[in-house]
């Protein structure tokens, strides 16, 4: 049965809401396929507003990978703002896709990509608006399979009641495998109903179905064990890893938004994974090993993407883009190639020790000179050893003085507060560092007109990192520490005026900490917050700390645990962690040893250029870290009215 578009009902509501354009669809490069010609249909959601969700690379890649398949369609849906939500409830308009405004409930799979845990309440809003039962146990064979992915899915336990399954790791190959299984099950007449389909997915070893696992608890609230409750279900579920990025040059046709979004540029992921070993960084740990895209592969993606979109800026994405083994040649090659078109290049994150002025000059050659952002993360040398961020103050001063000396006027420094073993003094040293930066900047530039902005986020311990056992700093202590730092910066008559200070208070970090290291008991808290009106928790104006704390007190009381038990408590080696049965490839003993090294303030080298430290990823993936250099150059000659060059195979490792 074809799913009818709800646009006629929706259209009547749009004049009454803010930013109606985000709901109309029809973006450049969006895809609408005939419903009847497809037998597997995906609704993909980034559970946040359109302006944040549309540029998300993960969703954009899966949207394209799926739509390239015959007989498969994928459409997108985003969170609707509270003004439209109220009208949709009043008029009976269900959660819809922006591509063809079909009801989400009509699709086979409702896939959600979580890059942060604060999107969980938005998922419940979308399920409820779609008419899909909130809890998986209440769904029937006619409801979509609700699937979670993204970095937050590496611990899906807090949302175990609401999702049918989770896929951890890279999605490109995983969604094709899931599609194949669903297609076969449907072709056979949906035997065994929903449970049989979930069982077939689970048996692959790469899809986690929470309903097939029981969690047993100890009297003190800790987990005793997590066990499969159905034969044929694997004890551990493994992550998916795409090994050759050149084989997956997505997105080929990036979406161009209709409304303003947070990133107005075309992005190319130049490598995946990171082996720097920063102990706080979940993304770096769970995306190992490093897989570089070849310089020629990057060149082809940029060329096709710019043709397809008309964007004037290219973002070279990765966790630490300046670490690509051929970054200098990539930047120079792209700057040469697009000099006449004035295409700007950006590296969203640059490590202090990987930055050099030649690279910076190539990046700004055709675009504008915006500020430079560096992330020392810790204010003192001691705390940087604890977190394994091997950047000395000398490195930083040398780097920023080069930048100021070459005409930059604005530098932004990013730090964290609340790191393990941190003291007030570690944080107050941030002010000393900022002062030295301004001092040096004035000296080398001969001008007083320079700025340094200090931006501080609260540290949240994450699963699958060496800090997964660490206590989190309470919101009160975080705020007190930041107040001392603010007073120290403001009190500096000579340099204080040139130092901007931005910080997040400690409250959202506690909620994020509760959700990131929570277990299944946290589901009751999420549901209570949603029912009390919690929406868009990642947005400061919608977030309510009091609501979360009140709901948590009530929901957790029957279990004898509280928010502090999940956040500010240190874990021991023996404790079973809620995500231990989900295998990120990292060896738990290796993570524990790295946590002990952190407490001893011992640094560990980047294993990409030194002998292996046995983190466990490479032997398990049957791989060695993939790095260039390929020795190729990007020639500027391939554009500008030249005859098309023969396609290269692009498989240089």
C-alpha positions as CSV (number, residue, x, y, z in Angstrom):
1,X,0.0,0.0,0.0
2,X,1.5,3.4,-1.0
3,X,2.1,5.8,1.9
4,X,0.3,9.0,1.2
5,X,2.0,12.4,1.6
6,X,0.8,14.4,4.6
7,X,1.9,17.7,2.9
8,X,-1.6,19.0,2.3
9,X,-2.3,18.9,6.1
10,X,1.2,20.1,6.9
11,X,1.0,23.0,4.5
12,X,-1.9,24.6,6.4
13,X,0.2,24.7,9.6
14,X,3.4,26.2,8.1
15,X,2.3,29.9,8.1
16,X,1.9,29.6,11.9
17,X,5.4,28.4,12.8
18,X,8.9,29.8,12.9
19,X,11.2,28.9,9.9
20,X,8.7,26.9,7.9
21,X,11.2,26.4,5.1
22,X,13.0,23.7,7.1
23,X,10.0,21.4,6.7
24,X,9.3,21.6,3.0
25,X,12.2,19.5,1.5
26,X,13.2,19.7,-2.1
27,X,16.9,20.5,-1.4
28,X,19.4,20.4,-4.2
29,X,20.7,16.7,-4.5
30,X,17.8,15.3,-2.4
31,X,16.3,12.1,-3.7
32,X,12.7,11.0,-4.0
33,X,12.1,7.5,-5.3
34,X,8.7,6.0,-6.2
35,X,7.3,4.2,-3.1
36,X,6.0,1.2,-5.1
37,X,9.2,0.5,-6.9
38,X,11.1,-0.2,-3.6
39,X,10.7,-3.1,-1.2
40,X,13.0,-1.8,1.6
41,X,12.3,1.7,2.9
42,X,14.4,3.6,5.5
43,X,13.5,6.8,7.4
44,X,16.8,8.4,8.6
45,X,16.8,10.8,11.5
46,X,19.3,13.1,13.1
47,X,17.3,13.9,16.2
48,X,17.8,17.6,16.3
49,X,16.6,20.6,14.4
50,X,17.0,20.8,10.6
51,X,19.8,23.4,10.8
52,X,21.9,21.0,12.9
53,X,20.8,17.8,11.3
54,X,21.0,18.5,7.6
55,X,24.8,19.1,7.4
56,X,25.5,15.9,9.5
57,X,27.9,13.8,7.4
58,X,26.8,10.4,8.8
59,X,23.1,10.7,7.8
60,X,24.1,12.3,4.4
61,X,26.4,9.3,3.6
62,X,23.8,6.6,4.5
63,X,21.1,8.5,2.7
64,X,23.1,8.3,-0.5
65,X,24.5,4.8,0.0
66,X,20.9,3.5,0.4
67,X,19.3,5.5,-2.4
68,X,22.0,4.2,-4.9
69,X,20.6,0.7,-4.4
70,X,17.8,-0.6,-6.6
71,X,14.6,-1.3,-4.8
72,X,15.7,0.7,-1.7
73,X,14.6,4.2,-0.7
74,X,15.8,6.4,2.1
75,X,14.2,9.6,3.3
76,X,15.2,12.1,6.0
77,X,13.3,13.4,9.0
78,X,14.4,15.9,11.7
79,X,13.1,17.0,15.0
80,X,10.3,19.5,14.7
81,X,10.3,22.6,16.9
82,X,7.9,22.8,19.8
83,X,5.6,25.3,17.9
84,X,5.0,22.8,15.1
85,X,4.9,19.8,17.5
86,X,1.9,21.4,19.3
87,X,0.0,22.0,16.0
88,X,0.8,18.5,14.7
89,X,-0.7,17.0,17.8
90,X,-3.7,19.3,17.6
91,X,-4.4,18.5,13.9
92,X,-3.3,14.8,13.9
93,X,-0.3,15.3,11.6
94,X,2.3,12.5,12.1
95,X,6.1,12.7,12.1
96,X,7.0,13.0,8.4
97,X,10.0,12.8,6.1
98,X,11.1,16.1,4.5
99,X,11.7,14.3,1.1
100,X,8.2,13.3,0.3
101,X,6.3,14.0,3.5
102,X,5.4,10.4,4.1
103,X,4.6,9.3,7.6
104,X,7.6,7.8,9.4
105,X,5.4,4.9,10.6
106,X,5.0,3.7,7.0
107,X,8.8,2.8,6.6
108,X,10.5,-0.5,7.4
109,X,13.3,1.0,9.4
110,X,13.4,4.2,11.5
111,X,17.2,4.8,11.8
112,X,18.5,7.4,14.3
113,X,22.0,8.7,14.4
114,X,23.1,10.0,17.8
115,X,26.3,12.0,18.0
116,X,25.3,13.1,21.5
117,X,23.2,11.6,24.3
118,X,21.2,14.8,24.7
119,X,19.1,13.9,21.6
120,X,17.3,11.0,23.5
121,X,14.2,13.0,24.4
122,X,13.9,14.2,20.8
123,X,13.8,10.5,19.8
124,X,10.8,9.9,22.1
125,X,9.0,13.0,20.6
126,X,9.5,11.7,17.1
127,X,8.3,8.1,18.0
128,X,5.2,9.5,19.7
129,X,4.4,11.9,16.8
130,X,4.9,9.0,14.4
131,X,2.4,6.9,16.2
132,X,5.0,4.2,17.0
133,X,4.8,2.8,20.6
134,X,7.6,4.3,22.7
135,X,8.8,0.9,24.1
136,X,10.0,-1.8,21.7
137,X,8.0,-4.5,23.6
138,X,4.7,-2.8,22.6
139,X,5.4,-2.7,18.8
140,X,3.9,-5.0,16.2
141,X,5.0,-6.4,12.9
142,X,3.6,-3.3,11.2
143,X,5.8,-0.9,13.1
144,X,9.2,0.1,11.7
145,X,12.4,-1.4,13.3
146,X,13.8,1.4,15.4
147,X,17.6,1.4,15.0
148,X,20.2,3.5,16.8
149,X,23.7,4.4,15.4
150,X,26.3,7.1,15.8
151,X,28.9,7.6,18.6
152,X,26.4,7.6,21.4
153,X,25.2,4.1,20.3
154,X,28.4,2.6,21.7
155,X,26.4,2.6,25.0
156,X,22.8,2.2,24.0
157,X,21.7,0.8,27.4
158,X,19.9,4.0,28.6
159,X,17.7,3.8,25.5
160,X,17.4,0.0,25.4
161,X,13.7,0.1,26.1
162,X,13.0,2.4,23.2
163,X,15.1,1.0,20.4
164,X,14.8,-2.4,18.7
165,X,18.4,-2.6,17.9
166,X,21.7,-0.7,17.6
167,X,24.6,-0.8,15.1
168,X,28.0,0.3,16.4
169,X,30.7,1.7,14.2
170,X,30.7,2.6,10.6
171,X,27.3,2.5,8.9
172,X,28.1,2.2,5.1
173,X,28.3,-1.6,4.9
174,X,26.1,-2.2,7.9
175,X,23.0,-0.6,6.4
176,X,23.4,-2.7,3.2
177,X,23.6,-5.9,5.2
178,X,20.6,-4.9,7.3
179,X,18.7,-4.1,4.1
180,X,19.5,-7.5,2.6
181,X,18.2,-9.3,5.7
182,X,15.0,-7.3,5.8
183,X,14.4,-7.8,2.0
184,X,14.7,-11.6,2.4
185,X,12.4,-11.7,5.5
186,X,9.8,-9.7,3.7
187,X,10.0,-11.8,0.5
188,X,9.4,-14.9,2.6
189,X,6.2,-13.3,3.9
190,X,7.6,-11.9,7.2
191,X,7.8,-15.4,9.0
192,X,8.0,-15.3,12.8
193,X,7.1,-11.6,12.8
194,X,9.2,-8.9,14.4
195,X,11.0,-11.2,16.7
196,X,12.3,-13.4,13.9
197,X,13.6,-10.4,12.0
198,X,15.4,-9.0,15.0
199,X,16.8,-12.5,15.6
200,X,18.2,-12.7,12.1
201,X,19.8,-9.3,12.5
202,X,21.3,-10.3,15.9
203,X,22.8,-13.5,14.6
204,X,25.1,-11.5,12.3
205,X,27.1,-10.6,15.4
206,X,27.1,-6.9,14.3
207,X,23.6,-5.8,15.4
208,X,22.7,-5.4,19.1
209,X,19.2,-6.3,20.1
210,X,18.7,-5.3,23.8
211,X,15.6,-7.4,24.2
212,X,17.7,-10.6,23.7
213,X,19.9,-9.8,26.7
214,X,19.1,-9.8,30.4
215,X,20.9,-7.6,32.9
216,X,21.3,-8.9,36.5
217,X,22.2,-6.6,39.3
218,X,24.1,-6.9,42.6
219,X,22.5,-5.8,45.9
220,X,24.6,-2.6,45.9
221,X,23.2,-1.5,42.5
222,X,26.2,-2.6,40.3
223,X,25.7,-4.9,37.4
224,X,26.3,-8.6,38.1
225,X,26.3,-9.7,34.5
226,X,24.6,-9.3,31.1
227,X,23.5,-12.5,29.5
228,X,21.8,-13.5,26.2
229,X,18.3,-14.9,26.9
230,X,17.9,-16.7,23.6
231,X,20.1,-19.3,22.0
232,X,22.0,-18.3,18.9
233,X,22.4,-14.7,20.1
234,X,26.1,-13.7,20.4
235,X,27.6,-13.0,23.9
236,X,29.4,-9.9,22.4
237,X,28.4,-7.6,19.6
238,X,31.2,-6.2,17.4
239,X,31.6,-2.8,15.7
240,X,31.6,-2.3,12.0
241,X,34.8,-0.9,10.3
242,X,35.1,0.3,6.7
243,X,38.7,-0.5,5.8
244,X,39.1,1.2,2.4
245,X,37.7,4.7,2.4
246,X,38.5,5.2,-1.3
247,X,35.9,2.6,-2.0
248,X,33.3,4.7,-0.3
249,X,33.6,8.3,-1.7
250,X,30.5,9.6,-0.1
251,X,28.7,11.9,-0.1
252,X,29.1,12.3,-3.9
253,X,26.2,14.7,-4.2
254,X,26.1,16.6,-0.8
255,X,22.8,18.1,0.1
256,X,22.5,21.9,-0.2
257,X,20.2,23.2,2.5
258,X,17.3,25.5,1.9
259,X,17.3,27.2,5.3
260,X,20.4,28.5,7.1
261,X,22.3,25.6,8.8
262,X,25.3,25.5,11.2
263,X,27.8,24.6,8.4
264,X,27.5,26.2,5.0
265,X,30.2,24.3,3.3
266,X,31.0,21.1,1.5
267,X,32.8,18.6,3.6
268,X,35.2,15.8,2.7
269,X,36.3,13.3,5.4
270,X,40.0,12.9,4.7
271,X,40.6,10.1,7.2
272,X,38.8,8.1,9.9
273,X,40.2,7.1,13.3
274,X,42.9,8.6,15.4
275,X,45.8,7.1,17.4
276,X,47.0,10.1,19.3
277,X,45.5,8.4,22.4
278,X,44.0,11.4,24.2
279,X,42.4,9.6,27.1
280,X,39.2,11.7,27.3
281,X,38.4,11.4,23.6
282,X,35.8,8.7,22.9
283,X,35.7,9.5,19.1
284,X,39.5,8.8,18.9
285,X,39.2,5.5,20.8
286,X,36.1,4.0,19.1
287,X,37.1,4.9,15.5
288,X,40.5,3.1,15.5
289,X,42.3,2.1,13.4
290,X,43.4,5.1,11.3
291,X,42.3,4.8,7.7
292,X,43.4,7.6,5.3
293,X,41.7,8.5,2.1
294,X,44.2,8.9,-0.7
295,X,45.2,12.3,-2.0
296,X,43.7,11.5,-5.4
297,X,40.5,10.2,-3.8
298,X,40.2,13.4,-1.8
299,X,40.8,15.5,-5.0
300,X,38.1,13.6,-6.9
301,X,35.6,14.0,-4.1
302,X,36.2,17.8,-3.8
303,X,35.9,18.2,-7.5
304,X,32.6,16.3,-7.8
305,X,31.2,17.8,-4.6
306,X,31.8,21.4,-5.7
307,X,30.3,20.8,-9.1
308,X,27.2,19.2,-7.4
309,X,26.7,22.0,-4.8
310,X,28.2,25.3,-5.7
311,X,29.6,25.8,-2.2
312,X,32.5,28.2,-1.8
313,X,34.2,26.5,1.1
314,X,35.6,23.0,1.6
315,X,36.0,21.5,5.0
316,X,38.6,18.8,5.3
317,X,37.2,16.7,8.1
318,X,38.7,14.2,10.5
319,X,39.5,14.1,14.2
320,X,42.8,15.7,13.6
321,X,43.1,16.7,10.0
322,X,46.6,18.1,10.1
323,X,47.7,14.5,10.9
324,X,47.0,13.2,7.4
325,X,50.3,12.0,6.1
326,X,50.0,14.1,3.0
327,X,48.1,17.1,4.4
328,X,50.6,19.7,3.0
329,X,50.2,18.4,-0.5
330,X,46.5,18.1,-0.2
331,X,46.1,21.7,1.0
332,X,48.6,23.1,-1.7
333,X,47.0,21.0,-4.4
334,X,43.5,22.1,-3.6
335,X,44.5,25.8,-3.2
336,X,46.3,25.7,-6.6
337,X,43.4,24.0,-8.3
338,X,40.7,26.4,-7.1
339,X,42.7,29.6,-6.9
340,X,40.7,31.3,-9.6
341,X,37.4,30.2,-8.1
342,X,38.3,31.6,-4.7
343,X,37.3,28.4,-3.0
344,X,38.2,28.6,0.7
345,X,39.6,25.6,2.7
346,X,39.1,24.9,6.3
347,X,40.5,22.4,8.8
348,X,37.9,22.3,11.7
349,X,40.5,21.0,14.2
350,X,44.2,21.6,14.2
351,X,46.6,20.2,16.7
352,X,49.1,22.7,18.1
353,X,52.1,20.5,17.2
354,X,50.8,19.6,13.7
355,X,50.2,23.2,12.7
356,X,52.7,25.0,10.4
357,X,52.5,28.4,8.7
358,X,52.8,26.9,5.2
359,X,49.8,24.9,5.8
360,X,47.9,27.8,7.3
361,X,48.8,30.0,4.3
362,X,47.6,27.4,1.8
363,X,44.3,27.1,3.7
364,X,43.7,30.8,3.7
365,X,45.0,31.6,0.2
366,X,41.7,31.7,-1.5
367,X,39.4,32.3,1.4
368,X,39.2,34.6,4.3
369,X,41.5,34.7,7.3
370,X,39.3,33.7,10.1
371,X,40.6,32.9,13.6
372,X,42.7,29.9,14.4
373,X,41.5,27.4,16.9
374,X,43.8,25.1,19.0
375,X,42.9,22.7,21.8
376,X,45.6,22.3,24.5
377,X,42.7,20.9,26.6
378,X,44.5,21.2,29.9
379,X,45.9,24.3,31.5
380,X,49.0,22.8,33.2
381,X,51.8,20.6,31.9
382,X,50.8,18.1,34.6
383,X,47.2,17.7,33.6
384,X,48.2,17.4,29.9
385,X,50.3,14.4,30.9
386,X,47.3,12.9,32.7
387,X,45.1,13.2,29.6
388,X,48.0,12.2,27.2
389,X,47.7,15.5,25.3
390,X,51.3,15.9,24.4
391,X,51.6,19.6,23.8
392,X,54.0,21.7,25.8
393,X,53.4,25.3,26.6
394,X,56.5,26.1,24.5
395,X,54.9,24.4,21.5
396,X,51.8,26.5,21.9
397,X,53.6,29.8,22.4
398,X,55.8,29.1,19.3
399,X,52.7,28.2,17.2
400,X,50.6,31.2,18.1
401,X,53.5,33.6,17.8
402,X,54.1,32.4,14.3
403,X,50.4,32.9,13.6
404,X,50.3,36.4,15.1
405,X,53.6,37.2,13.3
406,X,52.1,36.2,10.0
407,X,49.1,38.5,10.2
408,X,46.5,36.5,12.2
409,X,44.7,38.6,14.9
410,X,42.5,36.1,16.6
411,X,43.3,32.8,18.3
412,X,40.9,30.6,20.1
413,X,42.1,28.1,22.7
414,X,39.9,25.2,23.9
415,X,40.2,23.6,27.4
416,X,38.3,21.2,29.6
417,X,37.5,21.6,33.3
418,X,36.9,18.7,35.6
419,X,39.5,16.3,34.2
420,X,40.6,13.4,36.5
421,X,43.1,14.5,39.3
422,X,42.6,18.1,38.4
423,X,43.1,20.8,41.0
424,X,42.2,24.5,41.1
425,X,45.8,25.3,40.2
426,X,45.7,23.3,37.0
427,X,42.7,25.3,35.9
428,X,44.1,28.7,37.0
429,X,47.2,28.0,34.8
430,X,44.9,28.5,31.8
431,X,44.9,32.3,32.7
432,X,48.7,32.3,32.7
433,X,48.8,30.5,29.4
434,X,46.4,33.0,27.8
435,X,48.4,35.9,29.2
436,X,51.6,34.6,27.7
437,X,49.8,34.2,24.3
438,X,48.7,37.8,24.3
439,X,52.1,39.0,25.5
440,X,53.9,37.1,22.8
441,X,51.3,38.1,20.2
442,X,51.8,41.8,21.0
443,X,55.5,41.4,20.8
444,X,55.7,39.7,17.4
445,X,52.9,41.7,15.7
446,X,53.9,45.0,17.1
447,X,50.2,45.6,17.8
448,X,47.9,45.7,20.8
449,X,45.0,44.8,18.6
450,X,45.0,41.1,19.0
451,X,42.6,38.7,20.8
452,X,42.8,35.3,22.4
453,X,39.5,33.6,23.3
454,X,39.5,30.9,26.0
455,X,36.7,28.5,25.6
456,X,36.0,25.9,28.3
457,X,33.8,22.8,28.3
458,X,33.1,20.5,31.2
459,X,34.7,17.0,31.0
460,X,32.3,14.1,30.8
461,X,33.8,10.6,31.1
462,X,32.8,8.4,28.2
463,X,32.5,4.6,27.6
464,X,35.3,2.8,25.8
465,X,37.9,5.3,27.0
466,X,40.6,5.0,29.7
467,X,38.5,7.5,31.7
468,X,35.4,5.3,31.7
469,X,36.2,4.5,35.4
470,X,36.8,8.1,36.4
471,X,34.7,10.1,38.8
472,X,33.1,13.2,37.2
473,X,33.4,16.6,38.9
474,X,30.0,17.8,40.3
475,X,28.3,20.8,38.7
476,X,28.9,22.9,41.8
477,X,32.6,22.2,41.9
478,X,32.9,22.8,38.2
479,X,31.2,26.2,38.5
480,X,33.3,27.2,41.5
481,X,36.5,26.4,39.7
482,X,35.5,28.3,36.6
483,X,34.5,31.3,38.7
484,X,38.0,31.5,40.1
485,X,39.5,31.4,36.6
486,X,37.1,34.1,35.4
487,X,38.1,36.3,38.3
488,X,41.8,35.8,37.6
489,X,41.4,36.7,33.9
490,X,39.3,39.7,34.6
491,X,41.6,40.9,37.3
492,X,44.5,41.2,34.9
493,X,44.7,44.9,34.1
494,X,47.3,44.5,31.4
495,X,46.1,41.6,29.4
496,X,42.6,40.7,30.6
497,X,40.8,43.0,28.1
498,X,42.4,41.0,25.2
499,X,41.2,37.7,26.6
500,X,37.7,36.5,25.8
501,X,36.3,33.9,28.2
502,X,33.5,31.5,27.3
503,X,32.4,28.6,29.4
504,X,29.5,26.2,29.9
505,X,28.2,25.8,33.4
506,X,28.6,22.3,34.9
507,X,24.9,21.3,34.8
508,X,24.4,20.0,31.2
509,X,27.6,18.0,31.7
510,X,26.1,16.1,34.7
511,X,23.0,15.1,32.6
512,X,25.3,14.1,29.7
513,X,27.4,12.1,32.2
514,X,24.3,10.3,33.5
515,X,23.2,9.4,30.0
516,X,26.7,8.4,28.7
517,X,27.6,6.0,31.4
518,X,24.0,5.0,32.4
519,X,22.5,1.5,32.2
520,X,18.9,0.4,31.4
521,X,17.5,1.9,34.6
522,X,18.2,5.4,33.1
523,X,15.4,4.7,30.5
524,X,12.8,5.5,33.1
525,X,14.5,8.9,33.7
526,X,14.5,9.7,30.0
527,X,10.9,8.8,29.6
528,X,9.9,10.9,32.7
529,X,11.8,13.9,31.4
530,X,10.1,13.6,28.0
531,X,6.7,13.3,29.5
532,X,7.4,16.4,31.6
533,X,8.0,18.3,28.4
534,X,11.8,17.8,27.9
535,X,12.8,18.6,24.3
536,X,16.0,19.8,22.6
537,X,18.2,19.2,25.7
538,X,21.3,20.1,23.7
539,X,20.0,23.7,23.4
540,X,20.7,25.9,26.3
541,X,17.3,27.7,26.0
542,X,15.3,24.4,26.2
543,X,17.5,22.5,28.7
544,X,16.2,22.2,32.3
545,X,18.6,20.8,34.9
546,X,16.0,20.9,37.6
547,X,13.6,18.8,35.4
548,X,16.3,16.2,34.9
549,X,17.2,16.0,38.6
550,X,13.6,15.8,39.8
551,X,12.8,13.1,37.3
552,X,16.0,11.2,38.1
553,X,15.3,11.3,41.9
554,X,11.8,9.8,41.4
555,X,12.7,7.3,38.7
556,X,15.9,6.0,40.3
557,X,14.6,5.8,43.9
558,X,13.2,2.2,43.5
559,X,16.6,1.0,42.4
560,X,18.5,2.5,45.4
561,X,20.9,4.5,43.1
562,X,21.0,8.2,42.3
563,X,22.6,10.7,39.9
564,X,25.8,10.9,41.9
565,X,26.1,7.1,41.8
566,X,26.3,7.3,38.0
567,X,28.4,10.5,37.6
568,X,30.7,11.4,40.5
569,X,31.5,7.8,41.6
570,X,34.8,6.2,40.7
571,X,34.5,2.6,39.3
572,X,36.8,-0.3,40.1
573,X,38.5,-2.8,37.7
574,X,36.1,-5.6,38.8
575,X,32.9,-3.7,38.1
576,X,30.9,-4.9,35.0
577,X,30.3,-1.7,33.0
578,X,26.9,-1.4,31.1
579,X,28.6,-1.6,27.7
580,X,31.2,-4.4,28.4
581,X,29.3,-6.7,26.0
582,X,29.6,-4.3,23.1
583,X,33.0,-4.7,21.5
584,X,34.7,-1.5,20.3
585,X,37.8,-3.5,19.4
586,X,39.7,-2.1,22.4
587,X,41.0,-4.5,25.0
588,X,39.6,-3.7,28.4
589,X,42.8,-4.5,30.2
590,X,44.7,-2.1,27.9
591,X,42.2,0.7,28.7
592,X,42.6,-0.1,32.5
593,X,46.4,0.1,32.1
594,X,46.1,3.4,30.3
595,X,43.9,4.7,33.2
596,X,46.6,3.7,35.6
597,X,49.2,5.5,33.4
598,X,47.0,8.6,33.6
599,X,47.0,8.5,37.4
600,X,50.8,8.1,37.3
601,X,51.0,11.1,34.8
602,X,52.7,8.8,32.2
603,X,52.4,9.8,28.6
604,X,52.0,7.3,25.8
605,X,53.3,7.9,22.2
606,X,51.1,7.9,19.1
607,X,51.2,4.3,18.0
608,X,50.9,5.3,14.4
609,X,54.6,6.1,14.2
610,X,55.9,3.9,17.1
611,X,55.7,0.3,18.0
612,X,52.2,-1.1,18.9
613,X,50.9,-0.8,22.4
614,X,48.4,-3.7,22.0
615,X,45.2,-1.8,22.3
616,X,43.6,-4.7,20.6
617,X,42.1,-3.1,17.5
618,X,44.5,-4.2,14.7
619,X,44.7,-7.9,15.3
620,X,41.0,-8.1,15.8
621,X,40.4,-6.2,12.5
622,X,43.1,-8.2,10.8
623,X,44.7,-5.0,9.8
624,X,47.6,-2.7,10.3
625,X,47.2,1.0,10.5
626,X,46.7,2.4,7.0
627,X,48.8,5.4,6.3
628,X,50.2,7.1,3.2
629,X,52.1,8.6,1.7
630,X,51.1,7.7,-1.8
631,X,53.6,10.0,-3.3
632,X,51.0,11.4,-5.7
633,X,50.3,15.1,-6.2
634,X,47.0,16.9,-6.9
635,X,47.5,18.6,-10.2
636,X,45.6,21.8,-10.8
637,X,45.4,21.0,-14.5
638,X,42.4,18.6,-14.3
639,X,39.9,21.5,-14.2
640,X,39.5,24.6,-16.3
641,X,38.4,23.4,-19.8
642,X,40.9,20.6,-19.9
643,X,39.9,17.3,-21.4
644,X,38.7,14.9,-18.7
645,X,41.6,13.0,-17.3
646,X,41.2,9.2,-17.2
647,X,39.8,8.0,-13.9
648,X,42.5,6.6,-11.7
649,X,41.8,3.5,-9.7
650,X,42.6,5.4,-6.5
651,X,43.8,2.4,-4.6
652,X,47.2,3.4,-3.3
653,X,48.0,2.4,0.3
